[in-house]
Amino acid sequence: SEPITTASHNFLSCLFQHASAGATVEGNDLSLFYSSDIKSLTTTTEEQKLLPTEIYGKIVRDVVVCCVDCLIVRSSPISGEKECLLVERNSEPIRGVWWLPGGRLFRGETFFDAAVRKTREETGLSGARPIQILGFWNTFFPTSNWDTEEQKGTQTVQPVVLVELTEGSEVLLDDTSERYRWISLDPDLALKNEEDKYVVEVLRRLKTWL
C-alpha cells in the first residue's frame, strides 16, 4: 500500500472527526422517497396528528416513539455571540428539566419539516431554517405522561436538528413548557453549569462538527 502523506493524513483526520460527530452535511435531512409522488408521501391527515388519547397512551407505553428535537440557534442581541434555546419541560417525562424544544414526528413529515413545525408550535419563533441533523439519541425514561398503575415509562428516539433563526421574534411558549432561557453553545460551559447531559452531548456534537 502507498504511504500516507501529510495531506492525506489531514484529510482522514478531518473525515473521521466529522464521522465521529455523526452530523449530516448541511441541507440533508436523510429523507429517501421510494416514489415520484412525493406529495402523497408527505401528506399528514388531521387524524394522524390528533390521535385519540387511549391510542396515543398505548403507543407511548408499548412502542418506541420518534421525536424531533431542535437546537435553535441565534446571535445574541446583546453580545452577538451564538446561543441556543432551552425550555423547562411542563410534563413527564423529565418534568422540570431544561431541555430542547421538540416533539413527535408525524407520519408524512421529514425531520426538517417537523423541526420547523415544532419550533413554531412550542416557541412561537418564526424564520426557522433547518441546517443539518446533528445526530440521533435513544432515550429511556422511567416515567411518562401516560403512565398507568401497571405500566410506566417510555422510550424515544430523537434526531436533533440544528435550526438557525433568520429573523428576530419574541419567544411565546405553548403549554408544554414553563420557562425558557438562552445559553452559550460551549459544551464545557454547559457541563460546568450542570445542564442536562442530553443538552451537553448535543452541544459537543455541534462543536465536533464545526
N, C-alpha and C positions, 0 to 999 in steps of 0.2 A: 504494500500500500504506500501511497505517497505521503511524505511527511506533512504535518500540519503547520502551515505558515502562520505568522503573526496575524495577518489579515483574516485568514480563515478561522483562527482561534477566536478572534474578536467577534466574528460573525456568529460562531457557535455559542459563545458566551451570551451574546445578545439574544440568540434564538432560544436557548434554554432558560434564560431569565424570563423571557416572555411566556415560554411554555409553563414555567413554574407559576407564573401569575394566573394562568388559566383564563385570561380575558380574551375576548374576541377582538378582531380588528374593528375599527370604527365603522359603523353602518351595518354590521352583520348581526342579526338577532337570531341566527341559526334556524330560520324557518325554511322548511322544504315542502313544496307543494307538488303532489302527485296527480295534478290535473291542471289543464289550462284555464279551467273555470275557477279562478281564484276567488272571485266574488262570492260564489256559493259556499266555498270552503271557509270563508272568513265572515260569514253572516251569523250573528247571535240573536236568537229569539228572546222575547221577554220572559218566556217560561224557563229558558236556560239560565237567565240572570237571577230571577227571583224564585228559587227552589222552595217548596213547602218546608216548613220548619222541621217536621218529623223526618223528612227525607234528608235534608241537609245535616241534621243532627246525627243521623246514622252514618252518613258519608264521613263526617269528621271523626267519628268513633271507630269506623271499620276500614276506612280507605286512606291511603296517603294522598294528601291534598296538595296541589301545586299552587303556590302563591308567588306573585311577582313583587319583589321589594325594590324600592327606589332610593339610590344615593343621589339626592337632589343637591346640586352644587350651584352656588352663585358667587359673585365677587362681593365682598362686604362693602356696604355703602359707607362705612366709616373708615376701615383700614385699607380696603382694596384687595385684601388677601382672599384667596378662595376658602370657602367654608361650606359645610353641609348641614342639612336639616335633620333634627331628631324630634320625635314625638313621644309623649308619655302615654303608653297604652291604657285604654279605659276598660278593657275586658280581658278575660282569660283567652289564650294562655299568656302567662307572664304579665298579668295586670300590674301597672305601676312602674314597669321597666321602660327606660328610654330606648327607643327602637327606630328602625327605618320605616317610613310610610310604605304601605303596600297592602296586598290582599289577593284574594282568589283569582286565578286565571279563568276567564270564561271560555267555554267552547267556542271556537271560531276566532279567538284572539291570537295575535302574535305577542311575543314578550314585550316588544316596543309599544304596541298598541295598548297593552294592559298598563304599562308604566305611565303613559300619558294620561290614561283614564284615572288611575289611582292617584296620581299627582293632583289632578283636578278635583277629584271627589274628596280626598282626605285632607288636602291643604288649601284648596281654593286657588292655587297658583296656576297662572296661565303662561304660555310661552315655553312649555316644557319640550326640550329637544333631546330625545334619547340618543346616546352616543355609542355605547357598547355594553356588552354583558361582561361583568367583572368576574363572574364565577357562579357556582351552584353550591348550596349548602343543604344538608339533610338534617333536620332538627326534630328532636324528640322532647315532647312536653308532658309532664305528669298530670296536668290539668287542662281543661278546655272550657269554653263557654257552653258546651253541650254535654257535660258530664251527667251520668246517671248514677244511682247507687251501685249498680252492677259494673259499670264500665266508665273509666275515666282516662283522660289524656288524649293526645293526638300526635300525629306525625305529619310534617310538611316538608316539601322540597321547594327551595326558593332560588330561582335565578335572580341575581341582583343586577339591575340595570342602572348604569351611570346616566343621570339626567341633568342636562345643563339648562338653566333658566336664561332665556334670551330676552326677557323683559322683566322689569321690576313690578311686583304687586304685593299686596298685603296677604299674610297667611290667615286663612279662615278655616279653622279645624272643623271637621264633622264630629259626630258623637263617638267615633272610635278612639279619640284621643282627648286627653285632659289639657295638656300644655305642649308648647314647642320651644325649641331653642336652636341656635346655630352654633356649631363647633368647628374648630380647626380640622383640616384634613390630615394633620400629623398623627399617625397611629401611636407614636411614642407618647405624645401628649395625652391622647385619648386613654392609653393604658394608665398613665400617671394619674389621670382624673377619675379613674375607676369606671370608665364607660363599660357598657355590656360587652362581653367577649365577642359577640357576633359583630358589633359595630367596629371593634378593634380589628378583627380579621378582615372585614370588608375594606377598611382603610389601608391595611397592609397590602391587600391585593391591588388596590389602586396605586399605591406607592411603587410597588414592584413593577407594575406595567408601565408607569410613567418614567 
